[in-house]
């Protein structure tokens, strides 16, 4: 299953194989402290999607408010809905890096649009910090990688 992924990338993060093998309507969340490899993992996954001929978008949400993140998500959703016939013939990944929410209202607002994108058969990879765990809890269909998952793999390498 990893023919398109060099073995050196498989060892970098336990989340990477999950990300590059995501199917339509799947969500993977990396909830870890800065410096644990979240950005590297997301950018590698986006690169591998492109190498395979699939579609991928990367948004660095660092410093963005919840409203700004939702605005970007809605732009992606509009493009996705216009080209929905392409989603079934080609995998589509949206990678959201450094998503930060201040409170439950922010988390609910972002999760609502993320869930709509998942319903449209795109895959979402999202990185956030443990302080924003409430966002992960509001996305029902997901695989989560926590700091402890990444730390264990790092210690074994």
N, C-alpha and C positions, 0 to 999 in steps of 0.2 A: 504493500500500500504506500510505501514511502519512496518509490522509485524516483520521484521528482525532487526529493529532499536529500541533500548530501548528509552523510552520517554525522559530520561535524555539527550540523545544525540540530540534529536530534538530541544531542547531549547538552545543548545550551539551556533548555528549559523544558520541564515536563509539560508545559502548556502548549508548546509549539506543535507537536504532532496533532493534538486536539484541534488547534486553530486551523492548520492547513488541510485537515480532513473534514471540516465542518460541512454539513449538508444545508440546503436551503431551510430557512426557518429555525436555525439553531443559534444559540447565544452562548458565548464563553466570556466569563468575567474573571479578570485577574485583579484580585483585591490584596494588594501588598504595599509595603512601605517603599518610598523612593529608594532607588539603588538596587532593587531586587531583580531588575531586568525586564520590567513591564514594557517599556518603550522598545527595547531591542527585540523582544518577542513579537510585538505587534508589527513593527516595520519589517521584520523577516517574513512574517506570515503574508503581509501585503505583497512583498517582493515575490514570494513563491506563487501566490495567486496569479500575478502578472506573467511569470515565467510559464505557467501552464496554459495561459490564454484566457484565464478567467478575469472577471472584473473586480476591482478593489478600489476603495477610497480610504484615505487616512485623514483624520481630523485631530489635531493637537488642541485639546480643550484647556490647556494651561492658561490660567488667568481669565477664562471666560465665565460669565455669569450663567446661571441656569437658563435664563431667557435667551442668551446668545447661543447656547448649546441647542436648545429646542429649535431656534431659528435655523441652524445648520441642519439639524435632523429633518425638519420639515422640507427644506430644499432638496435633500437627498430623497425623501419620500415622494415628492412631486416628480422628480426625474425617474424614479423607480416605477411609479404608476404609469407614466407616459410610455415607458419602454417595458412594460410588464411581460410582454411576449418573449423578451430576451432572457428573462430570469430562469425559465425552464430549460433553456438550451445552454446556459452558461451560469456557473456559480457567481454570485455577487456577494462581496464582503465589504462591510463598513467597519473600519477600525477606529474606535474612539479612545484616544489616549488622555490620561490625566483628567478624568471627569471628577469634578468636585461638587458636592452638594452641601449647602449650609444647614438645611433642615428637611423635614419630611415633605413639606410643600414642594421644594425644589426636586426632591427625589421622585415624587409622584408625577410632576410635570414631565421630567425626562423619561421616566419609565413608561409613561403613557405613549409617547411617540416611539420609543424603542419597541414596545410591544406591537404597535401598528406596522412598523417596518418588518418585524418578524412575520407578521400575518401576511405580508406581501411577498414572502418567500426569500427574503435576503437573509444573509447571515450577519451577525453582529459580534464583534470582539470589542470588549470594553475594559479599560484599566482604570482603577480607582484605588483609594487608600482605605485601610481598615476603618477609619472614621466615617466613611461613607457607606458602610455595610448596609444601611437601610435601603439604598438604591438596589443592591443585589437582591434583597428580600422582595422587592416589588416587581421583579421580572420572573414570572413563574417557570418558564422553560429555559433552563440554563445549566451550564457546567461551571463550577467555580473553582478557581485555584487561589488559595489563601497563602499568606506569607509562609506559614509552616510547611506547605507543600513545596514551595520553591526553595526554602532553606534546606529541607531534607535532601533534595536533589543536588543542591550546591555542595553540601557536605560530603556526599557520596562520590562526586566527580573527582 
